[in-house]
Amino acid sequence: MSGTGGTHEGFTAEERAAMKDHAQELKKGARRTSKAEKAAEAERDVLAKIAEMRESDRVMAERVHAVVTATAPALAPKLWYGMPAYALDGKIVCFFQSAEKFKARYATLGFSDEARLDDGPMWAAGFALAEVTPEAEARIAELVKRAVG
């Protein structure tokens, strides 16, 4: 308990769940044997996680997955804190966070500091997604191309 009215200001249940997801992902990855097996199972894990999402998030995640994998085949799908993510040389470049994940108003397409989106002294690293339209798909493809250089 904190000294401010008896409320605990630690991690939310959703944040704790994400950390548990990440720990399980690391354990599962360590058990796989070959690089090809790891890649195939990681993609299956991503697709399974997308399939579990509520319909509005699932539709967007499927489109994001299709655009990212078609635009940047060098990015390897993998789970990251229970979210579909895409890595280059093992380092996360971008990820899809469903609205439901942290009880947010919208889904998010996020980019890590590995993404090469630098644009002057300040640039966006996260994008709200309410719907993945053809225009949004084109923008996602453009961002992913820039992100991988």
C-alpha positions, 0 to 999 in steps of 0.5 A, spaced: 500 500 500 502 506 498 501 512 503 496 516 498 490 514 500 491 506 501 491 505 493 497 501 490 500 504 484 503 498 481 502 494 475 495 493 472 492 486 471 493 487 463 501 489 464 502 483 469 499 479 464 503 482 458 509 481 462 507 473 464 506 473 456 513 475 455 516 470 460 512 464 456 515 467 450 522 467 452 521 460 455 518 457 449 523 460 444 529 457 448 526 450 447 525 450 440 531 447 436 532 449 429 532 456 426 527 454 421 523 451 427 523 457 431 521 461 425 515 457 423 513 456 430 513 463 432 509 465 426 504 460 428 504 463 435 502 470 432 497 467 427 494 464 433 494 470 438 491 474 432 485 469 431 484 469 439 482 477 438 475 480 438 473 481 431 474 488 430 482 487 433 482 481 429 480 484 422 485 489 423 491 485 426 490 480 420 491 486 415 497 489 418 500 482 418 499 481 411 501 488 409 508 487 414 509 480 411 508 482 404 512 489 405 518 487 409 519 479 408 526 480 412 521 482 418 520 475 422 513 475 426 514 473 433 510 474 439 512 480 444 509 481 450 503 477 448 502 482 441 504 480 434 510 483 433 515 483 427 523 483 428 529 484 424 535 480 427 531 478 433 530 485 435 523 488 435 521 493 429 514 494 429 508 491 433 500 491 433 497 492 440 489 490 440 485 495 443 483 490 448 490 489 450 490 494 455 483 496 455 484 502 450 479 506 445 483 504 439 488 499 437 496 501 435 501 500 430 507 501 434 515 502 432 521 501 437 527 505 437 530 499 432 525 502 426 528 507 422 523 512 422 527 518 424 525 525 421 528 531 424 528 532 432 522 529 433 517 523 430 511 519 431 513 512 433 506 509 435 499 510 430 492 509 432 488 504 428 480 505 428 480 501 422 485 498 416 482 501 410 486 501 403 489 508 405 491 506 412 494 499 408 498 504 404 501 508 410 503 502 414 507 499 408 510 506 407 512 506 414 514 499 414 519 500 408 522 506 412 522 502 418 527 497 415 531 502 411 
